Amino acid sequence: MKWRKKGPCSLVPPAEKTPKQELNEDWQQMRPAWRFSLVEMVDPYGWHEISADGAMRVRERLAGFESSTWKQILYQGGYRNHLIRLDRLCGPAQARLQAIGQDDIDSVMSLGVTQMERVFGIMDHNVMKILWWDRNHQVCPGGDG
């Protein structure tokens, strides 16, 4: 297959070229990806206090999720992984979202690492923008949302 010139600065692909894979718009059918640009390093739920063992547990848990789809993580992964409406978060968590300009969302994602430890983030299609590490289950102490 040869590309042909359309003008001095552009090329046109051969007509027989077809995409190998189309964009899947259903984020729940996609595998997770992580973004760390919003990671908080301040109290009350900052990563600045995590131990080396805690960081290893988080890393192993997130790496384990990468072979699953979001649907599997949320609906087949047990009750510890779920979306939580903002109005179900504790006051300090709601205030922190407002302080960092991230309060224009409907919910945050909570992923259970252990019985008590949680990773919180904001979903953007299939990407979880990691925010907080909640060592003592304080962001949403009443459970799921």
MITI-892702 format. One record per atom (N, C-alpha, C): chain; y, z, x; residue in one letter; atom name. Coordinates in steps of 0.2 Angstrom, whole numbers, plus 5000, padded with zeros to 4 digits. Each point is the difference from the previous one (the first is absolute). Example, Ala and Ser with C-alpha at 12.3 -4.5 7.8 and 13.67 -1.06 7.14 Angstrom:
<atoms>
{"A", {4972, 5039, 5066}, "A", "N"}
{"A", {5006, 5000, 4996}, "A", "CA"}
{"A", {5006, 5000, 5004}, "A", "C"}
{"A", {5005, 4996, 4998}, "S", "N"}
{"A", {5006, 5001, 5004}, "S", "CA"}
{"A", {5005, 5003, 4996}, "S", "C"}
</atoms>
This chain:
<atoms>
{"A", {4994, 5000, 5004}, "M", "N"}
{"A", {5006, 5000, 4996}, "M", "CA"}
{"A", {5006, 5000, 5004}, "M", "C"}
{"A", {5005, 4996, 4999}, "K", "N"}
{"A", {5006, 4999, 5003}, "K", "CA"}
{"A", {5006, 5002, 4996}, "K", "C"}
{"A", {5004, 5004, 5003}, "W", "N"}
{"A", {5007, 5001, 4996}, "W", "CA"}
{"A", {5004, 4994, 5001}, "W", "C"}
{"A", {5004, 4999, 4995}, "R", "N"}
{"A", {5005, 4994, 5001}, "R", "CA"}
{"A", {5007, 5003, 5000}, "R", "C"}
{"A", {5004, 4996, 5003}, "K", "N"}
{"A", {5007, 5002, 5000}, "K", "CA"}
{"A", {5004, 4998, 4994}, "K", "C"}
{"A", {5004, 5005, 4997}, "K", "N"}
{"A", {5004, 4998, 4994}, "K", "CA"}
{"A", {5007, 4999, 5002}, "K", "C"}
{"A", {5002, 5002, 5006}, "G", "N"}
{"A", {5007, 4999, 5002}, "G", "CA"}
{"A", {5000, 5003, 5007}, "G", "C"}
{"A", {5006, 5000, 5003}, "P", "N"}
{"A", {5001, 5003, 5007}, "P", "CA"}
{"A", {4997, 5007, 5001}, "P", "C"}
{"A", {5000, 5004, 4995}, "C", "N"}
{"A", {4999, 5007, 5001}, "C", "CA"}
{"A", {4994, 5003, 4995}, "C", "C"}
{"A", {4997, 4996, 4997}, "S", "N"}
{"A", {4995, 5003, 4995}, "S", "CA"}
{"A", {4993, 4995, 5001}, "S", "C"}
{"A", {4995, 5004, 4998}, "L", "N"}
{"A", {4993, 4997, 5000}, "L", "CA"}
{"A", {4997, 5001, 4993}, "L", "C"}
{"A", {4996, 4995, 4998}, "V", "N"}
{"A", {4997, 5001, 4993}, "V", "CA"}
{"A", {4992, 5000, 5002}, "V", "C"}
{"A", {4997, 5005, 4997}, "P", "N"}
{"A", {4993, 5001, 5001}, "P", "CA"}
{"A", {4996, 4994, 4997}, "P", "C"}
{"A", {4994, 4998, 5002}, "P", "N"}
{"A", {4996, 4995, 4997}, "P", "CA"}
{"A", {4999, 5002, 4992}, "P", "C"}
{"A", {5000, 4996, 4996}, "A", "N"}
{"A", {4999, 5001, 4993}, "A", "CA"}
{"A", {4993, 5003, 4998}, "A", "C"}
{"A", {4995, 4999, 5004}, "E", "N"}
{"A", {4994, 5003, 4999}, "E", "CA"}
{"A", {4999, 5007, 5002}, "E", "C"}
{"A", {5005, 5003, 5003}, "K", "N"}
{"A", {5001, 5007, 5002}, "K", "CA"}
{"A", {5000, 5005, 4994}, "K", "C"}
{"A", {4995, 5005, 4999}, "T", "N"}
{"A", {5001, 5004, 4995}, "T", "CA"}
{"A", {4999, 5007, 5003}, "T", "C"}
{"A", {5003, 5005, 4997}, "P", "N"}
{"A", {5000, 5007, 5002}, "P", "CA"}
{"A", {4993, 5003, 5000}, "P", "C"}
{"A", {4998, 5004, 5005}, "K", "N"}
{"A", {4993, 5002, 5000}, "K", "CA"}
{"A", {5000, 5006, 4996}, "K", "C"}
{"A", {5005, 5004, 4999}, "Q", "N"}
{"A", {5000, 5006, 4995}, "Q", "CA"}
{"A", {5007, 5000, 4997}, "Q", "C"}
{"A", {4999, 5002, 4993}, "E", "N"}
{"A", {5007, 5001, 4997}, "E", "CA"}
{"A", {5001, 5007, 5000}, "E", "C"}
{"A", {5007, 5001, 4999}, "L", "N"}
{"A", {5002, 5007, 5000}, "L", "CA"}
{"A", {4998, 5004, 4994}, "L", "C"}
{"A", {4997, 5005, 5001}, "N", "N"}
{"A", {4997, 5005, 4994}, "N", "CA"}
{"A", {5005, 5004, 4998}, "N", "C"}
{"A", {5003, 4999, 4994}, "E", "N"}
{"A", {5005, 5004, 4997}, "E", "CA"}
{"A", {4998, 5007, 4998}, "E", "C"}
{"A", {4994, 5001, 4999}, "D", "N"}
{"A", {4998, 5007, 4997}, "D", "CA"}
{"A", {4999, 5004, 5006}, "D", "C"}
{"A", {5004, 5005, 5001}, "W", "N"}
{"A", {5000, 5004, 5006}, "W", "CA"}
{"A", {4994, 5005, 5000}, "W", "C"}
{"A", {4997, 5001, 4994}, "Q", "N"}
{"A", {4994, 5005, 5000}, "Q", "CA"}
{"A", {4994, 4996, 5003}, "Q", "C"}
{"A", {5000, 4994, 5000}, "Q", "N"}
{"A", {4994, 4996, 5002}, "Q", "CA"}
{"A", {5001, 4999, 5008}, "Q", "C"}
{"A", {5005, 5002, 5003}, "M", "N"}
{"A", {5002, 4999, 5007}, "M", "CA"}
{"A", {4998, 5006, 5004}, "M", "C"}
{"A", {4999, 4999, 5006}, "R", "N"}
{"A", {4999, 5006, 5005}, "R", "CA"}
{"A", {5006, 5003, 5002}, "R", "C"}
{"A", {5000, 5006, 5001}, "P", "N"}
{"A", {5007, 5004, 5002}, "P", "CA"}
{"A", {5002, 4998, 5007}, "P", "C"}
{"A", {5007, 5000, 5000}, "A", "N"}
{"A", {5003, 4999, 5007}, "A", "CA"}
{"A", {5005, 5006, 5000}, "A", "C"}
{"A", {5002, 5002, 5006}, "W", "N"}
{"A", {5005, 5006, 5001}, "W", "CA"}
{"A", {5006, 4998, 5003}, "W", "C"}
{"A", {5005, 5003, 4998}, "R", "N"}
{"A", {5007, 4999, 5004}, "R", "CA"}
{"A", {5002, 5007, 5001}, "R", "C"}
{"A", {5003, 5001, 5006}, "F", "N"}
{"A", {5002, 5007, 5002}, "F", "CA"}
{"A", {5008, 5001, 5001}, "F", "C"}
{"A", {5004, 4995, 4998}, "S", "N"}
{"A", {5007, 5000, 5002}, "S", "CA"}
{"A", {5003, 5006, 4996}, "S", "C"}
{"A", {4997, 5002, 4994}, "L", "N"}
{"A", {5003, 5006, 4996}, "L", "CA"}
{"A", {4997, 5006, 5002}, "L", "C"}
{"A", {4996, 5001, 5005}, "V", "N"}
{"A", {4997, 5006, 5001}, "V", "CA"}
{"A", {5005, 5006, 5002}, "V", "C"}
{"A", {4999, 5005, 4996}, "E", "N"}
{"A", {5005, 5006, 5001}, "E", "CA"}
{"A", {4998, 5004, 5005}, "E", "C"}
{"A", {5005, 5002, 5005}, "M", "N"}
{"A", {4999, 5005, 5005}, "M", "CA"}
{"A", {5004, 5006, 4999}, "M", "C"}
{"A", {5001, 5002, 4994}, "V", "N"}
{"A", {5004, 5006, 4999}, "V", "CA"}
{"A", {4996, 5004, 4994}, "V", "C"}
{"A", {5002, 5006, 4999}, "D", "N"}
{"A", {4998, 5004, 4995}, "D", "CA"}
{"A", {5002, 4998, 4993}, "D", "C"}
{"A", {4997, 5000, 4995}, "P", "N"}
{"A", {4994, 5005, 4999}, "P", "CA"}
{"A", {4993, 4997, 5001}, "P", "C"}
{"A", {5000, 4993, 5000}, "Y", "N"}
{"A", {4993, 4997, 5000}, "Y", "CA"}
{"A", {5000, 4995, 5006}, "Y", "C"}
{"A", {5003, 5002, 5006}, "G", "N"}
{"A", {5000, 4995, 5005}, "G", "CA"}
{"A", {4994, 5000, 5005}, "G", "C"}
{"A", {4999, 4995, 5003}, "W", "N"}
{"A", {4994, 4999, 5005}, "W", "CA"}
{"A", {5001, 5004, 5006}, "W", "C"}
{"A", {5006, 5003, 5001}, "H", "N"}
{"A", {5002, 5003, 5007}, "H", "CA"}
{"A", {4995, 5006, 5001}, "H", "C"}
{"A", {4997, 5003, 4995}, "E", "N"}
{"A", {4996, 5006, 5000}, "E", "CA"}
{"A", {4993, 4999, 5000}, "E", "C"}
{"A", {4998, 4994, 5000}, "I", "N"}
{"A", {4993, 4998, 5000}, "I", "CA"}
{"A", {4996, 5002, 5007}, "I", "C"}
{"A", {4994, 5003, 4999}, "S", "N"}
{"A", {4997, 5001, 5007}, "S", "CA"}
{"A", {4996, 4993, 5002}, "S", "C"}
{"A", {4998, 5000, 5006}, "A", "N"}
{"A", {4996, 4995, 5002}, "A", "CA"}
{"A", {4994, 4999, 4996}, "A", "C"}
{"A", {4996, 5005, 4998}, "D", "N"}
{"A", {4994, 5000, 4996}, "D", "CA"}
{"A", {5002, 4997, 4993}, "D", "C"}
{"A", {5006, 5002, 4997}, "G", "N"}
{"A", {5002, 4998, 4994}, "G", "CA"}
{"A", {5002, 4992, 5000}, "G", "C"}
{"A", {5003, 4998, 5005}, "A", "N"}
{"A", {5002, 4993, 5001}, "A", "CA"}
{"A", {4993, 4996, 5001}, "A", "C"}
{"A", {4995, 5002, 5003}, "M", "N"}
{"A", {4994, 4997, 5001}, "M", "CA"}
{"A", {4997, 4999, 4993}, "M", "C"}
{"A", {5000, 5006, 4996}, "R", "N"}
{"A", {4997, 4999, 4993}, "R", "CA"}
{"A", {5004, 4995, 4996}, "R", "C"}
{"A", {5006, 5000, 5000}, "V", "N"}
{"A", {5004, 4995, 4996}, "V", "CA"}
{"A", {4998, 4993, 5003}, "V", "C"}
{"A", {5000, 4999, 5006}, "R", "N"}
{"A", {4998, 4993, 5003}, "R", "CA"}
{"A", {4994, 4998, 4998}, "R", "C"}
{"A", {4995, 5004, 5000}, "E", "N"}
{"A", {4993, 4999, 4998}, "E", "CA"}
{"A", {5000, 4998, 4993}, "E", "C"}
{"A", {5003, 5004, 4996}, "R", "N"}
{"A", {5000, 4999, 4992}, "R", "CA"}
{"A", {5003, 4993, 4999}, "R", "C"}
{"A", {5006, 4999, 5002}, "L", "N"}
{"A", {5004, 4993, 4999}, "L", "CA"}
{"A", {4995, 4994, 5003}, "L", "C"}
{"A", {4998, 5001, 5005}, "A", "N"}
{"A", {4995, 4995, 5003}, "A", "CA"}
{"A", {4994, 4998, 4996}, "A", "C"}
{"A", {4998, 5006, 4997}, "G", "N"}
{"A", {4994, 4999, 4995}, "G", "CA"}
{"A", {5002, 4996, 4994}, "G", "C"}
{"A", {5006, 5001, 4998}, "F", "N"}
{"A", {5002, 4997, 4994}, "F", "CA"}
{"A", {5001, 4992, 5001}, "F", "C"}
{"A", {5001, 4998, 5006}, "E", "N"}
{"A", {5002, 4993, 5001}, "E", "CA"}
{"A", {4994, 4995, 4998}, "E", "C"}
{"A", {4994, 5002, 5000}, "S", "N"}
{"A", {4995, 4996, 4998}, "S", "CA"}
{"A", {4999, 4999, 4992}, "S", "C"}
{"A", {5004, 5004, 4996}, "S", "N"}
{"A", {5000, 5000, 4993}, "S", "CA"}
{"A", {5006, 4997, 4997}, "S", "C"}
{"A", {4999, 4998, 4994}, "T", "N"}
{"A", {5006, 4998, 4996}, "T", "CA"}
{"A", {5004, 5006, 4997}, "T", "C"}
{"A", {5006, 4999, 4998}, "W", "N"}
{"A", {5004, 5005, 4997}, "W", "CA"}
{"A", {4996, 5003, 4993}, "W", "C"}
{"A", {4997, 4995, 4997}, "K", "N"}
{"A", {4996, 5002, 4994}, "K", "CA"}
{"A", {4995, 5005, 5001}, "K", "C"}
{"A", {4996, 4998, 5006}, "Q", "N"}
{"A", {4994, 5005, 5002}, "Q", "CA"}
{"A", {5003, 5007, 5002}, "Q", "C"}
{"A", {5006, 5000, 5004}, "I", "N"}
{"A", {5003, 5006, 5002}, "I", "CA"}
{"A", {5002, 5004, 4994}, "I", "C"}
{"A", {5003, 4997, 4995}, "L", "N"}
{"A", {5003, 5004, 4995}, "L", "CA"}
{"A", {4995, 5002, 4994}, "L", "C"}
{"A", {4996, 4995, 4999}, "Y", "N"}
{"A", {4995, 5002, 4994}, "Y", "CA"}
{"A", {4993, 5001, 5002}, "Y", "C"}
{"A", {4998, 4999, 5006}, "Q", "N"}
{"A", {4993, 5002, 5002}, "Q", "CA"}
{"A", {5000, 5005, 5005}, "Q", "C"}
{"A", {5006, 5001, 5003}, "G", "N"}
{"A", {5001, 5005, 5006}, "G", "CA"}
{"A", {5001, 5007, 4998}, "G", "C"}
{"A", {4999, 5002, 4994}, "G", "N"}
{"A", {5001, 5007, 4998}, "G", "CA"}
{"A", {5007, 5001, 4997}, "G", "C"}
{"A", {5001, 5006, 4998}, "Y", "N"}
{"A", {5006, 5002, 4997}, "Y", "CA"}
{"A", {5005, 5002, 5005}, "Y", "C"}
{"A", {4999, 5000, 5007}, "R", "N"}
{"A", {5005, 5002, 5005}, "R", "CA"}
{"A", {5005, 4994, 5001}, "R", "C"}
{"A", {4998, 4994, 4998}, "N", "N"}
{"A", {5005, 4994, 5001}, "N", "CA"}
{"A", {5003, 4998, 4994}, "N", "C"}
{"A", {5006, 5000, 4999}, "H", "N"}
{"A", {5003, 4998, 4994}, "H", "CA"}
{"A", {5008, 4999, 5001}, "H", "C"}
{"A", {5003, 4996, 4995}, "L", "N"}
{"A", {5007, 5000, 4999}, "L", "CA"}
{"A", {5002, 5006, 4996}, "L", "C"}
{"A", {5006, 5002, 5002}, "I", "N"}
{"A", {5003, 5006, 4997}, "I", "CA"}
{"A", {5007, 4998, 4998}, "I", "C"}
{"A", {5002, 5001, 4993}, "R", "N"}
{"A", {5006, 4999, 4998}, "R", "CA"}
{"A", {5005, 5004, 5003}, "R", "C"}
{"A", {5006, 4998, 5002}, "L", "N"}
{"A", {5005, 5004, 5003}, "L", "CA"}
{"A", {5002, 5007, 4996}, "L", "C"}
{"A", {5000, 5000, 4994}, "D", "N"}
{"A", {5002, 5006, 4996}, "D", "CA"}
{"A", {4994, 5005, 5001}, "D", "C"}
{"A", {4994, 4998, 5003}, "R", "N"}
{"A", {4995, 5005, 5001}, "R", "CA"}
{"A", {5000, 5003, 5007}, "R", "C"}
{"A", {5005, 4998, 5004}, "L", "N"}
{"A", {5000, 5002, 5007}, "L", "CA"}
{"A", {5004, 5007, 4999}, "L", "C"}
{"A", {4999, 5004, 5005}, "C", "N"}
{"A", {5004, 5006, 5001}, "C", "CA"}
{"A", {5008, 4999, 5001}, "C", "C"}
{"A", {5004, 5004, 4999}, "G", "N"}
{"A", {5007, 4999, 5001}, "G", "CA"}
{"A", {5002, 4998, 5007}, "G", "C"}
{"A", {4998, 5003, 5005}, "P", "N"}
{"A", {5002, 4998, 5007}, "P", "CA"}
{"A", {4998, 4993, 5001}, "P", "C"}
{"A", {4994, 4998, 4998}, "A", "N"}
{"A", {4998, 4993, 5001}, "A", "CA"}
{"A", {5004, 4995, 4996}, "A", "C"}
{"A", {5002, 5002, 4994}, "Q", "N"}
{"A", {5004, 4995, 4997}, "Q", "CA"}
{"A", {5007, 5000, 5003}, "Q", "C"}
{"A", {5003, 5006, 5002}, "A", "N"}
{"A", {5006, 5000, 5004}, "A", "CA"}
{"A", {5000, 4996, 5006}, "A", "C"}
{"A", {4994, 5000, 5004}, "R", "N"}
{"A", {4999, 4997, 5006}, "R", "CA"}
{"A", {5000, 4992, 4999}, "R", "C"}
{"A", {4997, 4998, 4995}, "L", "N"}
{"A", {5000, 4993, 4998}, "L", "CA"}
{"A", {5007, 4997, 4999}, "L", "C"}
{"A", {5004, 5005, 4996}, "Q", "N"}
{"A", {5007, 4998, 4999}, "Q", "CA"}
{"A", {5004, 5000, 5006}, "Q", "C"}
{"A", {4999, 5005, 5005}, "A", "N"}
{"A", {5004, 5000, 5006}, "A", "CA"}
{"A", {4999, 4994, 5005}, "A", "C"}
{"A", {4994, 4997, 5000}, "I", "N"}
{"A", {4998, 4994, 5004}, "I", "CA"}
{"A", {5001, 4994, 4996}, "I", "C"}
{"A", {5002, 5000, 4994}, "G", "N"}
{"A", {5002, 4994, 4996}, "G", "CA"}
{"A", {4993, 4996, 4998}, "G", "C"}
{"A", {4995, 5004, 4999}, "Q", "N"}
{"A", {4994, 4997, 4997}, "Q", "CA"}
{"A", {4998, 5003, 4993}, "Q", "C"}
{"A", {5005, 5002, 4996}, "D", "N"}
{"A", {4999, 5002, 4994}, "D", "CA"}
{"A", {5000, 4995, 4994}, "D", "C"}
{"A", {5000, 4994, 5002}, "D", "N"}
{"A", {5001, 4995, 4995}, "D", "CA"}
{"A", {4993, 4997, 4998}, "D", "C"}
{"A", {4995, 5004, 5001}, "I", "N"}
{"A", {4993, 4998, 4999}, "I", "CA"}
{"A", {4997, 5004, 4994}, "I", "C"}
{"A", {4994, 4998, 4997}, "D", "N"}
{"A", {4997, 5003, 4995}, "D", "CA"}
{"A", {4995, 5006, 5002}, "D", "C"}
{"A", {4997, 4998, 5006}, "S", "N"}
{"A", {4995, 5005, 5002}, "S", "CA"}
{"A", {4999, 4999, 5007}, "S", "C"}
{"A", {4996, 5005, 5003}, "V", "N"}
{"A", {4998, 5000, 5007}, "V", "CA"}
{"A", {4993, 5000, 5000}, "V", "C"}
{"A", {4997, 4998, 5006}, "M", "N"}
{"A", {4993, 5000, 5001}, "M", "CA"}
{"A", {4998, 5006, 5003}, "M", "C"}
{"A", {4994, 5003, 4998}, "S", "N"}
{"A", {4998, 5006, 5004}, "S", "CA"}
{"A", {4992, 4999, 5002}, "S", "C"}
{"A", {4999, 5000, 5006}, "L", "N"}
{"A", {4993, 4999, 5003}, "L", "CA"}
{"A", {4998, 5007, 5003}, "L", "C"}
{"A", {4994, 5002, 4997}, "G", "N"}
{"A", {4997, 5006, 5003}, "G", "CA"}
{"A", {4997, 4999, 5006}, "G", "C"}
{"A", {5001, 5005, 5005}, "V", "N"}
{"A", {4997, 5000, 5007}, "V", "CA"}
{"A", {4995, 5005, 5000}, "V", "C"}
{"A", {5001, 5006, 4997}, "T", "N"}
{"A", {4996, 5005, 5000}, "T", "CA"}
{"A", {5001, 5003, 4993}, "T", "C"}
{"A", {4997, 5006, 4998}, "Q", "N"}
{"A", {5001, 5003, 4994}, "Q", "CA"}
{"A", {5007, 5002, 4998}, "Q", "C"}
{"A", {5004, 5002, 5006}, "M", "N"}
{"A", {5007, 5001, 4999}, "M", "CA"}
{"A", {5005, 4995, 5003}, "M", "C"}
{"A", {4998, 4997, 5005}, "E", "N"}
{"A", {5005, 4995, 5004}, "E", "CA"}
{"A", {5000, 4994, 4996}, "E", "C"}
{"A", {5007, 4997, 5000}, "R", "N"}
{"A", {5001, 4994, 4996}, "R", "CA"}
{"A", {5005, 4996, 5004}, "R", "C"}
{"A", {4999, 4993, 5000}, "V", "N"}
{"A", {5005, 4996, 5003}, "V", "CA"}
{"A", {5004, 4997, 4994}, "V", "C"}
{"A", {5006, 5000, 5000}, "F", "N"}
{"A", {5004, 4997, 4994}, "F", "CA"}
{"A", {5004, 4994, 5003}, "F", "C"}
{"A", {5001, 4995, 4995}, "G", "N"}
{"A", {5003, 4994, 5002}, "G", "CA"}
{"A", {5003, 4996, 4994}, "G", "C"}
{"A", {5003, 4995, 5001}, "I", "N"}
{"A", {5003, 4996, 4995}, "I", "CA"}
{"A", {4996, 4993, 5000}, "I", "C"}
{"A", {4998, 4998, 4995}, "M", "N"}
{"A", {4996, 4993, 4999}, "M", "CA"}
{"A", {5005, 4994, 5000}, "M", "C"}
{"A", {4999, 4995, 5004}, "D", "N"}
{"A", {5004, 4994, 5000}, "D", "CA"}
{"A", {4994, 4995, 5000}, "D", "C"}
{"A", {4998, 4997, 4994}, "H", "N"}
{"A", {4995, 4996, 5000}, "H", "CA"}
{"A", {4993, 5003, 5002}, "H", "C"}
{"A", {4997, 4997, 5005}, "N", "N"}
{"A", {4994, 5004, 5003}, "N", "CA"}
{"A", {5002, 5004, 5006}, "N", "C"}
{"A", {5006, 5001, 5002}, "V", "N"}
{"A", {5002, 5004, 5006}, "V", "CA"}
{"A", {5002, 5007, 4997}, "V", "C"}
{"A", {4997, 5005, 5003}, "M", "N"}
{"A", {5003, 5007, 4999}, "M", "CA"}
{"A", {5005, 5001, 5006}, "M", "C"}
{"A", {5006, 5002, 4998}, "K", "N"}
{"A", {5005, 5002, 5005}, "K", "CA"}
{"A", {4999, 5008, 5000}, "K", "C"}
{"A", {4997, 5002, 5006}, "I", "N"}
{"A", {4999, 5007, 5001}, "I", "CA"}
{"A", {5006, 5004, 5000}, "I", "C"}
{"A", {5000, 5005, 4997}, "L", "N"}
{"A", {5006, 5005, 5000}, "L", "CA"}
{"A", {4998, 5007, 5003}, "L", "C"}
{"A", {4996, 5003, 4996}, "W", "N"}
{"A", {4999, 5007, 5002}, "W", "CA"}
{"A", {4993, 5002, 5001}, "W", "C"}
{"A", {4999, 5005, 5004}, "W", "N"}
{"A", {4994, 5004, 5001}, "W", "CA"}
{"A", {5000, 5006, 4996}, "W", "C"}
{"A", {4996, 5002, 4995}, "D", "N"}
{"A", {5000, 5006, 4997}, "D", "CA"}
{"A", {4994, 5004, 5001}, "D", "C"}
{"A", {5001, 5005, 5005}, "R", "N"}
{"A", {4995, 5004, 5002}, "R", "CA"}
{"A", {4997, 5004, 4995}, "R", "C"}
{"A", {5004, 5003, 4996}, "N", "N"}
{"A", {4998, 5005, 4995}, "N", "CA"}
{"A", {5000, 4998, 4993}, "N", "C"}
{"A", {5000, 4994, 4998}, "H", "N"}
{"A", {5000, 4998, 4993}, "H", "CA"}
{"A", {5006, 5002, 4996}, "H", "C"}
{"A", {5006, 4999, 5003}, "Q", "N"}
{"A", {5006, 5003, 4997}, "Q", "CA"}
{"A", {5004, 4995, 4996}, "Q", "C"}
{"A", {5000, 4994, 5002}, "V", "N"}
{"A", {5004, 4994, 4997}, "V", "CA"}
{"A", {4999, 5000, 4993}, "V", "C"}
{"A", {4993, 5000, 4998}, "C", "N"}
{"A", {4999, 5000, 4993}, "C", "CA"}
{"A", {4994, 5006, 4999}, "C", "C"}
{"A", {5002, 5006, 5000}, "P", "N"}
{"A", {4995, 5005, 5000}, "P", "CA"}
{"A", {4996, 5001, 4993}, "P", "C"}
{"A", {5003, 4997, 4995}, "G", "N"}
{"A", {4996, 5000, 4994}, "G", "CA"}
{"A", {4994, 4995, 4999}, "G", "C"}
{"A", {4999, 4996, 5005}, "G", "N"}
{"A", {4995, 4995, 5000}, "G", "CA"}
{"A", {5002, 4993, 4999}, "G", "C"}
{"A", {4996, 4996, 4996}, "D", "N"}
{"A", {5002, 4993, 5000}, "D", "CA"}
{"A", {5006, 4999, 4995}, "D", "C"}
{"A", {5002, 4994, 5000}, "G", "N"}
{"A", {5006, 4998, 4996}, "G", "CA"}
{"A", {5000, 4994, 4996}, "G", "C"}
</atoms>
